[in-house]
């Protein structure tokens, strides 16, 4: 998965978390438990995407250098 696609998925996950947080604030008691479950799952997905993106940006110390001196 490319960095661009991971970043896009992270953005979508952040939007979903934000939307669910707003819905949870306005929800009636019966809906809150369902929304909390969805929010928890969305937050985990967002955290996973963030870790993937952070890992993709870190260059391995064992990888050949792209900026070699001549």
C-alpha positions in Angstrom: 0.0 0.0 0.0 1.5 3.4 -1.0 1.9 6.2 1.5 -0.7 8.2 -0.4 -3.3 5.5 -0.1 -2.5 5.0 3.6 -2.8 8.8 4.2 -6.2 8.8 2.4 -7.4 5.9 4.6 -6.2 7.7 7.7 -8.1 10.8 6.7 -11.3 8.8 6.1 -10.8 7.1 9.5 -10.4 10.5 11.2 -13.5 11.8 9.5 -15.5 8.8 10.7 -14.2 9.1 14.3 -15.2 12.8 14.3 -18.6 12.1 12.8 -19.3 9.3 15.4 -18.2 11.6 18.3 -20.6 14.2 17.2 -23.4 11.7 16.8 -22.6 10.3 20.2 -23.0 13.7 21.8 -26.5 14.1 20.3 -27.7 10.5 20.7 -30.4 9.4 23.0 -29.5 6.8 25.6 -30.6 3.8 23.6 -28.3 4.7 20.7 -25.2 5.6 22.8 -24.1 2.0 23.4 -24.1 1.1 19.7 -22.4 4.4 18.8 -19.7 3.8 21.5 -18.9 0.4 19.9 -18.7 1.9 16.5 -16.5 4.7 17.8 -14.2 2.3 19.5 -13.7 0.3 16.3 -13.2 3.4 14.2 -10.6 4.7 16.7 -8.7 1.5 16.5 -8.8 1.6 12.7 -7.5 5.2 12.8 -4.7 4.2 15.2 -3.7 1.3 13.0 -3.6 3.6 9.9 -1.5 6.2 11.8 1.0 3.5 12.8 1.1 2.2 9.2 1.7 5.8 7.9 4.4 6.5 10.5 6.1 3.2 9.7 6.0 3.9 6.0 7.7 7.2 6.4 10.6 5.9 8.5 13.5 4.8 6.3 15.0 1.5 7.4 18.6 1.8 8.6 19.4 -1.3 6.5 18.0 0.0 3.3 20.5 1.4 0.7 20.8 5.1 0.9 19.1 7.1 -1.9 21.5 10.0 -1.4 24.9 8.6 -2.1 27.9 10.8 -2.5 29.9 10.6 -5.7 
